[in-house]
């Protein structure tokens, strides 16, 4: 019964919070209306949701999030230093092809998103068969080191999180 009423509980809660932020006033009526939206919208959209991804190790997922957040902070300082202190001719932009071992669409999406969220790198294209991702690096002297770092720091952990 609960699964039918709340097919996506996190989505329902997020809709409630977004509604309260939109109206900018927490009242009983607004909470009730946000709750109604939080129940009705997921029920109406449930047929269009694919199967939920299975996470093997929730602790590893939390560890991954913390590592990505740390890397984003560090990369912000690195990119700021590149912009402030390097001349254009000293910046070596490179394209790096990263072969993928992960096959789960969720893992590939998270990896591509992680690469893009980290300042200084952008995942530009995924191969048609999903076996590699093309990454642009703002300043890179060794493309092989960048590839190895992505594989060892991110992809290895994603293989532990997703089956």
DSSP file (Angstrom, degrees, kcal/mol; ACC not computed):
  #  RESIDUE AA STRUCTURE BP1 BP2  ACC     N-H-->O    O-->H-N    N-H-->O    O-->H-N    TCO  KAPPA ALPHA  PHI   PSI    X-CA   Y-CA   Z-CA
    1    1 A X     >        0   0    0      0, 0.0     4,-2.3     0, 0.0     5,-0.2   0.000 360.0 360.0 360.0 -45.2    0.0    0.0    0.0
    2    2 A X  H  >  +     0   0    0      1,-0.2     4,-3.2     2,-0.2     0, 0.0   0.891 360.0  53.7 -62.3 -38.7    2.8    2.4    0.9
    3    3 A X  H  4 S+     0   0    0      1,-0.2    -1,-0.2     2,-0.2     6,-0.0   0.835 110.3  47.4 -66.1 -32.6    4.6    1.8   -2.3
    4    4 A X  H  4 S+     0   0    0     -3,-0.2     3,-0.4     1,-0.1    -1,-0.2   0.889 116.9  42.1 -74.0 -39.3    1.4    2.6   -4.3
    5    5 A X  H  < S+     0   0    0     -4,-2.3     2,-0.4     1,-0.3    -2,-0.2   0.886 131.6  23.8 -75.1 -39.3    0.7    5.8   -2.4
    6    6 A X    ><  +     0   0    0     -4,-3.2     3,-0.5    -5,-0.2    -1,-0.3  -0.706  66.0 165.8-126.7  79.5    4.4    6.9   -2.3
    7    7 A X  T 3  S+     0   0    0     -3,-0.4     2,-0.3    -2,-0.4    -1,-0.1   0.806  85.5  24.3 -65.7 -27.1    6.2    5.3   -5.3
    8    8 A X  T 3> S+     0   0    0     -3,-0.1     4,-2.3     1,-0.1    -1,-0.3  -0.709  70.9 177.9-137.2  82.9    9.1    7.7   -4.9
    9    9 A X  H <> S+     0   0    0     -3,-0.5     4,-2.5    -2,-0.3     5,-0.2   0.853  82.0  51.7 -60.3 -37.9    9.2    9.0   -1.3
   10   10 A X  H  > S+     0   0    0      2,-0.2     4,-2.4     1,-0.2    -1,-0.2   0.904 110.8  49.0 -65.6 -39.8   12.4   11.0   -1.7
   11   11 A X  H  > S+     0   0    0     -3,-0.2     4,-2.5     2,-0.2    -2,-0.2   0.900 110.5  51.4 -63.2 -41.4   10.8   12.7   -4.8
   12   12 A X  H  X S+     0   0    0     -4,-2.3     4,-2.1     2,-0.2    -2,-0.2   0.929 111.4  46.6 -61.7 -46.1    7.6   13.4   -2.8
   13   13 A X  H  X S+     0   0    0     -4,-2.5     4,-2.4     1,-0.2    -1,-0.2   0.900 111.3  52.0 -63.5 -40.7    9.6   15.0    0.0
   14   14 A X  H  X S+     0   0    0     -4,-2.4     4,-2.8     1,-0.2     5,-0.2   0.903 108.3  51.1 -63.3 -41.2   11.6   17.1   -2.4
   15   15 A X  H  X S+     0   0    0     -4,-2.5     4,-2.6     2,-0.2    -1,-0.2   0.906 109.5  50.8 -62.4 -41.1    8.4   18.3   -4.1
   16   16 A X  H  X S+     0   0    0     -4,-2.1     4,-2.3     2,-0.2    -2,-0.2   0.942 112.6  45.5 -60.8 -47.8    7.1   19.3   -0.6
   17   17 A X  H  X S+     0   0    0     -4,-2.4     4,-2.1     2,-0.2    -2,-0.2   0.912 113.3  49.7 -63.6 -43.4   10.3   21.2    0.2
   18   18 A X  H  X S+     0   0    0     -4,-2.8     4,-2.4     1,-0.2    -1,-0.2   0.909 110.0  51.5 -63.1 -41.2   10.4   22.9   -3.2
   19   19 A X  H  X S+     0   0    0     -4,-2.6     4,-2.3     1,-0.2     5,-0.3   0.930 109.9  48.9 -61.4 -44.4    6.8   24.0   -2.8
   20   20 A X  H  X>S+     0   0    0     -4,-2.3     4,-1.2     1,-0.2     5,-0.7   0.854 112.0  49.3 -64.9 -33.9    7.5   25.5    0.6
   21   21 A X  H  <5S+     0   0    0     -4,-2.1    -1,-0.2     2,-0.2    -2,-0.2   0.867 110.1  51.8 -72.1 -34.7   10.5   27.4   -0.8
   22   22 A X  H  <5S+     0   0    0     -4,-2.4    -2,-0.2     1,-0.2    -1,-0.2   0.917 114.7  39.9 -67.1 -43.4    8.4   28.6   -3.7
   23   23 A X  H  <5S-     0   0    0     -4,-2.3    -1,-0.2    -5,-0.2    -2,-0.2   0.700  96.1-148.0 -81.1 -17.3    5.6   30.0   -1.6
   24   24 A X  T  <5 +     0   0    0     -4,-1.2     2,-0.3    -5,-0.3    -3,-0.2   0.777  65.7  90.8  60.0  30.0    8.2   31.3    0.9
   25   25 A X      < -     0   0    0     -5,-0.7     2,-0.9     2,-0.1    -2,-0.1  -0.897  65.9-145.2-157.1 123.9    5.8   30.7    3.9
   26   26 A X        +     0   0    0     -2,-0.3     2,-0.3     4,-0.1     3,-0.0  -0.799  40.1 145.6 -96.0 105.1    5.3   27.7    6.0
   27   27 A X     >  -     0   0    0     -2,-0.9     4,-2.5     1,-0.1     5,-0.2  -0.854  62.1-105.8-128.5 167.3    1.7   27.4    7.0
   28   28 A X  H  > S+     0   0    0     -2,-0.3     4,-2.6     1,-0.2     5,-0.2   0.917 121.5  50.4 -59.7 -43.2   -0.5   24.4    7.6
   29   29 A X  H  > S+     0   0    0      2,-0.2     4,-2.7     1,-0.2    -1,-0.2   0.901 111.2  47.3 -62.7 -42.4   -2.3   25.0    4.2
   30   30 A X  H  > S+     0   0    0      2,-0.2     4,-2.7     1,-0.2    -1,-0.2   0.892 113.0  48.4 -67.9 -39.2    1.0   25.3    2.3
   31   31 A X  H  X S+     0   0    0     -4,-2.5     4,-2.3     2,-0.2    -2,-0.2   0.914 113.5  48.2 -65.5 -41.6    2.4   22.1    3.9
   32   32 A X  H  X S+     0   0    0     -4,-2.6     4,-2.2    -5,-0.2    -2,-0.2   0.932 113.8  45.7 -63.7 -46.1   -0.9   20.3    3.1
   33   33 A X  H  X S+     0   0    0     -4,-2.7     4,-2.5     2,-0.2    -2,-0.2   0.911 113.6  49.3 -64.8 -42.4   -0.9   21.5   -0.5
   34   34 A X  H  X S+     0   0    0     -4,-2.7     4,-2.5     1,-0.2    -1,-0.2   0.877 110.5  51.7 -62.5 -37.6    2.8   20.6   -0.9
   35   35 A X  H  X S+     0   0    0     -4,-2.3     4,-1.1     2,-0.2    -2,-0.2   0.888 108.3  50.8 -65.2 -39.2    2.1   17.2    0.6
   36   36 A X  H >X S+     0   0    0     -4,-2.2     4,-3.0     2,-0.2     3,-0.6   0.931 112.0  46.8 -64.1 -45.0   -0.8   16.7   -1.9
   37   37 A X  H 3X S+     0   0    0     -4,-2.5     4,-2.1     1,-0.2     5,-0.4   0.911 108.9  56.7 -59.6 -40.7    1.6   17.6   -4.8
   38   38 A X  H 3< S+     0   0    0     -4,-2.5     4,-0.3     1,-0.2    -1,-0.2   0.717 115.0  37.5 -65.4 -21.3    4.2   15.3   -3.3
   39   39 A X  H <X S+     0   0    0     -4,-1.1     4,-1.3    -3,-0.6   -32,-0.2   0.854 119.5  43.8 -93.6 -45.1    1.7   12.4   -3.4
   40   40 A X  H  X S+     0   0    0     -4,-3.0     4,-2.5     2,-0.2     5,-0.2   0.924 109.0  53.5 -71.9 -46.1   -0.1   13.1   -6.7
   41   41 A X  H  X S+     0   0    0     -4,-2.1     4,-2.0    -5,-0.3     5,-0.2   0.927 110.5  45.9 -61.3 -47.3    2.9   14.0   -9.0
   42   42 A X  H  > S+     0   0    0     -5,-0.4     4,-1.2    -4,-0.3    -1,-0.2   0.878 112.6  51.8 -63.6 -34.1    4.9   10.8   -8.3
   43   43 A X  H  < S+     0   0    0     -4,-1.3     4,-0.4     1,-0.2     3,-0.3   0.928 112.2  45.9 -65.4 -42.9    1.8    8.7   -8.8
   44   44 A X  H  < S+     0   0    0     -4,-2.5     3,-0.3     1,-0.2    -2,-0.2   0.829 120.2  39.1 -68.9 -31.3    1.1   10.3  -12.1
   45   45 A X  H >< S+     0   0    0     -4,-2.0     3,-1.6    -5,-0.2     4,-0.4   0.510  86.8  98.2 -97.5  -4.7    4.7   10.0  -13.3
   46   46 A X  G >< S+     0   0    0     -4,-1.2     3,-1.5    -3,-0.3    -1,-0.2   0.843  77.0  58.7 -54.8 -39.6    5.5    6.6  -11.8
   47   47 A X  G 3  S+     0   0    0     -4,-0.4    -1,-0.3    -3,-0.3    -2,-0.1   0.753 104.3  53.2 -64.1 -19.5    4.9    4.7  -15.2
   48   48 A X  G <  S+     0   0    0     -3,-1.6     2,-0.4    -4,-0.1    -1,-0.3   0.494  87.8  97.0 -93.5  -3.8    7.6    6.8  -16.8
   49   49 A X  S <  S-     0   0    0     -3,-1.5     3,-0.1    -4,-0.4    -3,-0.0  -0.705  70.2-134.4 -87.2 133.1   10.3    6.1  -14.2
   50   50 A X        -     0   0    0     -2,-0.4     3,-0.1     1,-0.2    -1,-0.1  -0.223  46.6 -64.8 -72.4 175.0   12.8    3.3  -15.1
   51   51 A X        -     0   0    0      1,-0.1    -1,-0.2     3,-0.0     2,-0.2  -0.256  61.7-101.0 -58.7 148.3   13.7    0.7  -12.5
   52   52 A X        -     0   0    0     -3,-0.1     2,-0.1     1,-0.1    -1,-0.1  -0.477  38.0-111.0 -72.2 140.2   15.5    2.0   -9.4
   53   53 A X        -     0   0    0     -2,-0.2     2,-0.6    -3,-0.1    -1,-0.1  -0.450  27.0-127.5 -70.3 144.9   19.2    1.5   -9.4
   54   54 A X        -     0   0    0     -2,-0.1   109,-0.7    -3,-0.0     2,-0.6  -0.839  17.1-154.7 -95.6 122.4   20.5   -1.0   -6.8
   55   55 A X  B     -A  162   0A   0     -2,-0.6     3,-0.2     1,-0.2   107,-0.2  -0.867   4.7-165.9 -97.8 121.3   23.3    0.4   -4.6
   56   56 A X  S    S+     0   0    0    105,-3.5     2,-0.5    -2,-0.6    -1,-0.2   0.895  77.4  24.7 -73.5 -40.5   25.4   -2.4   -3.2
   57   57 A X     >  -     0   0    0    104,-0.5     4,-1.6     1,-0.1    -1,-0.3  -0.908  56.2-174.6-135.5 104.8   27.2   -0.4   -0.6
   58   58 A X  H  > S+     0   0    0     -2,-0.5     4,-2.2    -3,-0.2     5,-0.2   0.837  89.1  57.2 -68.4 -32.7   25.7    2.8    0.9
   59   59 A X  H  > S+     0   0    0      1,-0.2     4,-2.4     2,-0.2    -1,-0.2   0.918 106.9  48.9 -63.1 -42.5   28.8    3.5    3.0
   60   60 A X  H  > S+     0   0    0      2,-0.2     4,-2.4     1,-0.2    -1,-0.2   0.855 108.3  54.7 -64.5 -34.6   30.9    3.6   -0.3
   61   61 A X  H  X S+     0   0    0     -4,-1.6     4,-2.2     2,-0.2    -1,-0.2   0.918 109.5  46.6 -64.9 -42.8   28.3    5.9   -1.9
   62   62 A X  H  X S+     0   0    0     -4,-2.2     4,-2.3     2,-0.2    -2,-0.2   0.913 111.8  51.3 -64.0 -42.3   28.7    8.3    1.0
   63   63 A X  H  X S+     0   0    0     -4,-2.4     4,-2.3     1,-0.2    -2,-0.2   0.904 108.8  51.9 -59.8 -41.8   32.4    8.1    0.8
   64   64 A X  H  X S+     0   0    0     -4,-2.4     4,-2.6     2,-0.2    -2,-0.2   0.919 108.6  50.1 -61.3 -45.4   32.2    8.8   -3.0
   65   65 A X  H  X S+     0   0    0     -4,-2.2     4,-2.5     1,-0.2    -1,-0.2   0.919 111.5  48.5 -61.1 -44.1   30.1   11.9   -2.4
   66   66 A X  H  X S+     0   0    0     -4,-2.3     4,-2.3     2,-0.2    -1,-0.2   0.896 111.6  49.4 -64.5 -40.1   32.6   13.2    0.2
   67   67 A X  H  X S+     0   0    0     -4,-2.3     4,-2.7     2,-0.2    -2,-0.2   0.916 111.6  48.8 -64.8 -42.9   35.5   12.6   -2.1
   68   68 A X  H  X S+     0   0    0     -4,-2.6     4,-2.3     2,-0.2    -2,-0.2   0.923 110.8  50.3 -64.1 -43.7   33.8   14.4   -5.0
   69   69 A X  H  X S+     0   0    0     -4,-2.5     4,-1.9     1,-0.2    -1,-0.2   0.922 112.2  47.8 -60.3 -43.3   32.9   17.4   -2.8
   70   70 A X  H  X S+     0   0    0     -4,-2.3     4,-2.5     1,-0.2    -2,-0.2   0.929 111.2  50.5 -61.9 -45.5   36.6   17.6   -1.6
   71   71 A X  H  X S+     0   0    0     -4,-2.7     4,-2.7     1,-0.2    -1,-0.2   0.854 107.6  54.0 -63.2 -34.7   37.8   17.3   -5.2
   72   72 A X  H  X S+     0   0    0     -4,-2.3     4,-1.8     2,-0.2    47,-0.2   0.922 110.0  46.9 -65.2 -43.3   35.5   20.1   -6.3
   73   73 A X  H  X S+     0   0    0     -4,-1.9     4,-1.4     2,-0.2    -2,-0.2   0.943 115.3  45.3 -63.4 -47.7   36.8   22.5   -3.6
   74   74 A X  H  X S+     0   0    0     -4,-2.5     4,-2.0     1,-0.2    -2,-0.2   0.916 111.9  51.9 -62.6 -43.7   40.5   21.6   -4.4
   75   75 A X  H  X S+     0   0    0     -4,-2.7     4,-2.8     1,-0.2     5,-0.2   0.832 102.7  59.8 -65.3 -32.0   39.9   22.0   -8.2
   76   76 A X  H  X S+     0   0    0     -4,-1.8     4,-2.2     1,-0.2    -1,-0.2   0.931 108.2  44.6 -59.8 -44.5   38.3   25.4   -7.7
   77   77 A X  H  X S+     0   0    0     -4,-1.4     4,-2.3     2,-0.2    -2,-0.2   0.890 113.1  51.3 -66.9 -38.8   41.6   26.6   -6.1
   78   78 A X  H  X S+     0   0    0     -4,-2.0     4,-2.1     2,-0.2    -2,-0.2   0.921 111.7  46.1 -64.5 -43.5   43.6   25.0   -8.9
   79   79 A X  H  X S+     0   0    0     -4,-2.8     4,-2.7     2,-0.2     5,-0.2   0.895 111.1  53.0 -66.7 -39.6   41.5   26.6  -11.6
   80   80 A X  H  X S+     0   0    0     -4,-2.2     4,-2.7    -5,-0.2     5,-0.2   0.917 109.7  48.8 -61.0 -42.0   41.7   30.0   -9.9
   81   81 A X  H  X S+     0   0    0     -4,-2.3     4,-2.6     2,-0.2     5,-0.4   0.894 111.0  50.4 -64.6 -39.3   45.5   29.7   -9.8
   82   82 A X  H  X S+     0   0    0     -4,-2.1     4,-1.6     1,-0.2    -2,-0.2   0.938 114.6  43.6 -62.5 -46.1   45.6   28.7  -13.5
   83   83 A X  H  < S+     0   0    0     -4,-2.7    -2,-0.2     1,-0.2    -1,-0.2   0.901 121.0  39.4 -67.5 -41.0   43.5   31.7  -14.4
   84   84 A X  H  < S+     0   0    0     -4,-2.7    -2,-0.2    -5,-0.2    -1,-0.2   0.844 128.3  24.6 -79.7 -34.0   45.3   34.2  -12.2
   85   85 A X  H  < S+     0   0    0     -4,-2.6     2,-0.4    -5,-0.2    -3,-0.2   0.589 102.2  78.4-116.1 -11.4   48.9   33.2  -12.6
   86   86 A X     <  -     0   0    0     -4,-1.6     2,-0.2    -5,-0.4     5,-0.0  -0.775  67.9-133.0-101.3 146.2   49.4   31.3  -15.9
   87   87 A X    >>  -     0   0    0     -2,-0.4     3,-1.6     1,-0.1     4,-0.6  -0.566  30.9-106.2 -86.7 160.2   49.7   33.0  -19.2
   88   88 A X  G >4 S+     0   0    0      1,-0.3     3,-1.1    -2,-0.2    -1,-0.1   0.858 120.0  54.2 -55.2 -39.1   47.6   31.6  -22.2
   89   89 A X  G 34 S+     0   0    0      1,-0.2    -1,-0.3     3,-0.1    -3,-0.0   0.686 104.7  55.8 -72.6 -15.0   50.7   30.1  -23.8
   90   90 A X  G <4 S+     0   0    0     -3,-1.6     2,-0.5     2,-0.0    -1,-0.2   0.531  87.0  92.7 -91.6  -6.9   51.4   28.2  -20.6
   91   91 A X    <<  -     0   0    0     -3,-1.1     2,-0.7    -4,-0.6    48,-0.1  -0.777  60.0-163.0 -90.6 125.7   48.0   26.5  -20.4
   92   92 A X        -     0   0    0     -2,-0.5    48,-3.1     2,-0.0     2,-0.2  -0.811   5.6-167.8-112.8  90.3   47.9   23.1  -22.1
   93   93 A X        -     0   0    0     -2,-0.7     2,-0.3    46,-0.2    45,-0.2  -0.553  13.7-179.1 -75.1 140.9   44.4   22.1  -22.8
   94   94 A X  E     -B  137   0B   0     43,-1.7    43,-3.0    -2,-0.2     2,-0.5  -0.978  28.9-130.7-141.9 153.1   44.0   18.5  -23.8
   95   95 A X  E     -B  136   0B   0     -2,-0.3     2,-0.4    41,-0.2    41,-0.2  -0.896  27.2-166.8 -99.2 133.9   41.3   15.9  -24.8
   96   96 A X  E     -B  135   0B   0     39,-3.3    39,-3.3    -2,-0.5     2,-0.6  -0.986  13.1-148.4-126.5 128.4   41.5   12.7  -22.9
   97   97 A X  E     -B  134   0B   0     -2,-0.4     2,-0.7    37,-0.2    37,-0.2  -0.859  14.8-163.6 -95.3 119.8   39.7    9.5  -23.9
   98   98 A X  E     -B  133   0B   0     35,-3.0    35,-2.2    -2,-0.6     2,-0.2  -0.900  10.9-143.0-107.2 110.9   38.8    7.5  -20.7
   99   99 A X  E     -B  132   0B   0     -2,-0.7     2,-0.4    33,-0.2    33,-0.3  -0.505  21.4-136.6 -70.5 140.4   37.8    3.9  -21.4
  100  100 A X        +     0   0    0     31,-3.4    -1,-0.1    -2,-0.2     8,-0.0  -0.801  29.7 179.0-106.3 139.9   35.1    2.7  -19.1
  101  101 A X        +     0   0    0     -2,-0.4     2,-0.2    50,-0.1    -1,-0.1   0.618  64.5  90.8-102.3 -23.3   34.7   -0.5  -17.2
  102  102 A X        +     0   0    0      1,-0.1    -2,-0.1     5,-0.1    57,-0.1  -0.492  48.7 179.7 -72.8 144.5   31.4    0.4  -15.6
  103  103 A X        +     0   0    0     -2,-0.2     2,-0.2    56,-0.0    -1,-0.1   0.556  44.8 106.9-120.3 -16.7   28.4   -0.6  -17.6
  104  104 A X     >  -     0   0    0      1,-0.2     4,-2.5    58,-0.1     5,-0.2  -0.471  66.9-138.6 -67.1 131.1   25.5    0.6  -15.4
  105  105 A X  H  > S+     0   0    0      1,-0.2     4,-2.3     2,-0.2     5,-0.2   0.865 104.8  53.2 -58.5 -34.9   23.8    3.6  -17.0
  106  106 A X  H  > S+     0   0    0      2,-0.2     4,-2.5     1,-0.2    -1,-0.2   0.920 109.4  47.2 -66.0 -42.9   23.5    5.2  -13.5
  107  107 A X  H  > S+     0   0    0      2,-0.2     4,-2.5     1,-0.2    -2,-0.2   0.905 112.8  48.9 -65.6 -41.5   27.2    4.7  -12.9
  108  108 A X  H  X S+     0   0    0     -4,-2.5     4,-2.6     2,-0.2     5,-0.2   0.913 112.2  49.1 -64.3 -41.7   28.2    6.2  -16.2
  109  109 A X  H  X S+     0   0    0     -4,-2.3     4,-2.5    -5,-0.2    -2,-0.2   0.917 112.1  47.6 -63.9 -43.6   25.9    9.1  -15.7
  110  110 A X  H  X S+     0   0    0     -4,-2.5     4,-2.6     2,-0.2    -2,-0.2   0.902 112.3  49.9 -65.6 -40.2   27.3    9.8  -12.2
  111  111 A X  H  X S+     0   0    0     -4,-2.5     4,-2.4     2,-0.2    -2,-0.2   0.940 112.4  46.3 -63.0 -47.0   30.9    9.5  -13.5
  112  112 A X  H  X S+     0   0    0     -4,-2.6     4,-2.1     1,-0.2    11,-0.4   0.903 114.3  48.8 -62.7 -40.6   30.2   11.9  -16.4
  113  113 A X  H  X S+     0   0    0     -4,-2.5     4,-2.7    -5,-0.2    -1,-0.2   0.890 109.9  51.7 -65.0 -39.7   28.5   14.3  -14.0
  114  114 A X  H  X S+     0   0    0     -4,-2.6     4,-1.5     2,-0.2    -2,-0.2   0.924 109.8  49.2 -62.7 -44.6   31.4   14.1  -11.5
  115  115 A X  H  < S+     0   0    0     -4,-2.4     6,-0.3     1,-0.2    -1,-0.2   0.914 114.7  45.1 -61.3 -42.6   33.9   14.9  -14.2
  116  116 A X  H  < S+     0   0    0     -4,-2.1    -2,-0.2     1,-0.2    -1,-0.2   0.868 110.3  53.1 -71.5 -36.5   31.8   17.9  -15.4
  117  117 A X  H  < S+     0   0    0     -4,-2.7     2,-0.7    -5,-0.2    -1,-0.2   0.763  91.1  86.2 -70.9 -23.5   31.2   19.2  -11.8
  118  118 A X  S >< S-     0   0    0     -4,-1.5     3,-1.7    -5,-0.2   -46,-0.1  -0.687  91.4-117.6 -80.6 116.8   34.9   19.2  -11.1
  119  119 A X  T 3  S+     0   0    0     -2,-0.7     3,-0.1     1,-0.2   -40,-0.1  -0.226  96.4  33.3 -57.0 138.8   36.3   22.5  -12.3
  120  120 A X  T 3  S+     0   0    0      1,-0.2    18,-3.2    -4,-0.1     2,-0.3   0.227 109.2  72.9  99.9 -12.2   38.9   22.2  -15.0
  121  121 A X  E <   -C  137   0B   0     -3,-1.7     2,-0.4    -6,-0.3    16,-0.2  -0.978  53.0-174.4-134.4 149.4   37.4   19.1  -16.6
  122  122 A X  E     -C  136   0B   0     14,-1.8    14,-2.9    -2,-0.3     2,-0.8  -0.989  25.0-134.9-140.6 130.0   34.3   18.5  -18.8
  123  123 A X  E     +C  135   0B   0    -11,-0.4    12,-0.2    -2,-0.4     3,-0.1  -0.782  30.7 177.5 -82.7 114.6   32.9   15.2  -20.0
  124  124 A X  E     +     0   0B   0     10,-2.9     2,-0.3    -2,-0.8    -1,-0.2   0.841  53.5   2.1 -92.2 -36.7   32.2   16.2  -23.6
  125  125 A X  E     -C  134   0B   0      9,-1.2     9,-3.4   -13,-0.0     2,-0.4  -0.992  51.9-144.3-157.7 143.2   30.9   13.0  -25.2
  126  126 A X  E     -C  133   0B   0     -2,-0.3     7,-0.2     7,-0.2    -3,-0.0  -0.906  37.2-110.6-105.1 136.1   30.1    9.4  -24.4
  127  127 A X    >   -     0   0    0      5,-2.8     3,-1.7    -2,-0.4     5,-0.1  -0.249  30.3-109.3 -63.1 156.7   30.8    6.8  -27.1
  128  128 A X  T 3  S+     0   0    0      1,-0.3    -1,-0.1     2,-0.1    -2,-0.0   0.827 120.1  43.9 -59.2 -34.1   27.8    5.2  -28.8
  129  129 A X  T 3  S-     0   0    0      3,-0.0    -1,-0.3     0, 0.0    -2,-0.1   0.433 111.8-118.9 -92.5   1.8   28.4    1.9  -27.1
  130  130 A X  S <  S+     0   0    0     -3,-1.7    -2,-0.1     2,-0.2     3,-0.1   0.708  79.0 121.8  73.5  20.7   29.1    3.5  -23.7
  131  131 A X  S    S+     0   0    0      1,-0.2   -31,-3.4   -32,-0.1     2,-0.3   0.571  73.6  16.3 -94.3  -8.6   32.7    2.1  -23.6
  132  132 A X  E     -B   99   0B   0    -33,-0.3    -5,-2.8    -5,-0.1     2,-0.4  -0.992  59.6-145.2-158.5 157.3   34.5    5.4  -23.2
  133  133 A X  E     -BC  98 126B   0    -35,-2.2   -35,-3.0    -2,-0.3     2,-0.5  -0.983  18.3-133.5-127.4 139.6   34.0    9.1  -22.4
  134  134 A X  E     -BC  97 125B   0     -9,-3.4   -10,-2.9    -2,-0.4    -9,-1.2  -0.826  26.3-168.3 -95.1 124.1   35.8   12.0  -24.0
  135  135 A X  E     -BC  96 123B   0    -39,-3.3   -39,-3.3    -2,-0.5     2,-0.5  -0.929  13.2-149.6-118.6 134.3   37.1   14.5  -21.4
  136  136 A X  E     -BC  95 122B   0    -14,-2.9   -14,-1.8    -2,-0.4     2,-0.4  -0.902  13.7-159.7-101.7 129.8   38.4   18.0  -21.9
  137  137 A X  E     -BC  94 121B   0    -43,-3.0   -43,-1.7    -2,-0.5     3,-0.3  -0.922  13.7-148.1-111.1 132.5   41.0   19.2  -19.4
  138  138 A X  S    S+     0   0    0    -18,-3.2     2,-0.4    -2,-0.4    -1,-0.1   0.929  90.4  10.3 -63.3 -47.4   41.7   22.9  -19.0
  139  139 A X  S    S+     0   0    0    -19,-0.3     2,-0.4   -48,-0.1    -1,-0.3  -0.943  78.5 156.3-140.1 113.9   45.4   22.4  -18.1
  140  140 A X        +     0   0    0    -48,-3.1     3,-0.2    -2,-0.4    -3,-0.1  -0.964  21.8 173.5-146.1 120.3   47.0   19.0  -18.5
  141  141 A X  S    S+     0   0    0     -2,-0.4     2,-0.4     1,-0.2    -1,-0.1   0.732  85.9  35.5 -92.9 -27.2   50.6   18.0  -19.0
  142  142 A X    >>  -     0   0    0      1,-0.1     4,-1.6   -48,-0.0     3,-0.5  -0.840  59.8-176.0-132.1  95.2   50.0   14.3  -18.8
  143  143 A X  H 3> S+     0   0    0     -2,-0.4     4,-2.5     1,-0.2     5,-0.2   0.831  87.1  58.2 -59.2 -33.0   46.7   12.9  -20.3
  144  144 A X  H 3> S+     0   0    0      1,-0.2     4,-2.6     2,-0.2    -1,-0.2   0.880 104.3  51.2 -65.7 -36.7   47.5    9.4  -19.2
  145  145 A X  H <> S+     0   0    0     -3,-0.5     4,-2.4     2,-0.2    -1,-0.2   0.888 110.0  49.4 -67.0 -38.5   47.8   10.6  -15.6
  146  146 A X  H  X S+     0   0    0     -4,-1.6     4,-2.3     2,-0.2    -2,-0.2   0.932 112.0  48.5 -65.0 -45.2   44.4   12.3  -15.9
  147  147 A X  H  X S+     0   0    0     -4,-2.5     4,-2.3     1,-0.2    -2,-0.2   0.933 113.2  47.2 -58.7 -47.1   42.9    9.2  -17.3
  148  148 A X  H  X S+     0   0    0     -4,-2.6     4,-2.9     1,-0.2     5,-0.3   0.876 110.5  52.2 -64.7 -37.9   44.4    7.0  -14.6
  149  149 A X  H  X S+     0   0    0     -4,-2.4     4,-2.9     2,-0.2     5,-0.5   0.916 110.2  48.0 -65.7 -42.1   43.2    9.4  -11.9
  150  150 A X  H  X>S+     0   0    0     -4,-2.3     5,-2.2     2,-0.2     4,-1.7   0.919 115.7  45.0 -62.8 -43.3   39.6    9.3  -13.2
  151  151 A X  I  <>S+     0   0    0     -4,-2.3     5,-2.0    -5,-0.2    -2,-0.2   0.917 121.3  37.2 -67.8 -43.2   39.7    5.6  -13.3
  152  152 A X  I  <5S+     0   0    0     -4,-2.9    -2,-0.2     3,-0.2    -3,-0.2   0.869 123.6  38.5 -79.5 -36.9   41.3    5.1   -9.9
  153  153 A X  I  <5S+     0   0    0     -4,-2.9    -3,-0.2    -5,-0.3    -2,-0.2   0.878 134.9   9.3 -84.1 -38.2   39.6    7.8   -8.0
  154  154 A X  I  X5S+     0   0    0     -4,-1.7     4,-2.3    -5,-0.5    -3,-0.2   0.844 124.7  47.8-109.9 -55.3   36.1    7.7   -9.4
  155  155 A X  I  ><S+     0   0    0     -5,-2.2     4,-2.1     1,-0.2    -3,-0.2   0.888 109.1  55.1 -63.6 -39.3   35.4    4.7  -11.6
  156  156 A X  H  ><S+     0   0    0     -5,-2.0     4,-0.9    -6,-0.3    -1,-0.2   0.908 111.2  45.5 -58.9 -41.9   36.8    2.2   -9.2
  157  157 A X  H  > S+     0   0    0      1,-0.2     4,-1.4     2,-0.2     3,-0.4   0.879 109.4  54.6 -69.9 -37.6   34.5    3.4   -6.4
  158  158 A X  H  X S+     0   0    0     -4,-2.3     4,-2.7     1,-0.2    -1,-0.2   0.848 102.9  57.1 -65.9 -31.9   31.5    3.5   -8.7
  159  159 A X  H  < S+     0   0    0     -4,-2.1    -1,-0.2     1,-0.2    -2,-0.2   0.817 107.9  48.3 -66.1 -28.5   32.2   -0.2   -9.6
  160  160 A X  H  < S+     0   0    0     -4,-0.9    -1,-0.2    -3,-0.4    -2,-0.2   0.766 115.1  45.0 -78.9 -26.6   31.9   -0.9   -5.8
  161  161 A X  H  < S+     0   0    0     -4,-1.4  -105,-3.5  -105,-0.2  -104,-0.5   0.911 114.4  44.4 -84.3 -46.0   28.7    1.1   -5.5
  162  162 A X  B  <   A   55   0A   0     -4,-2.7  -107,-0.1  -107,-0.2    -1,-0.1  -0.816 360.0 360.0-105.2 140.4   26.7   -0.2   -8.5
  163  163 A X              0   0    0   -109,-0.7    -1,-0.1    -2,-0.4    -4,-0.1   0.499 360.0 360.0 -70.0 360.0   26.5   -3.8   -9.6
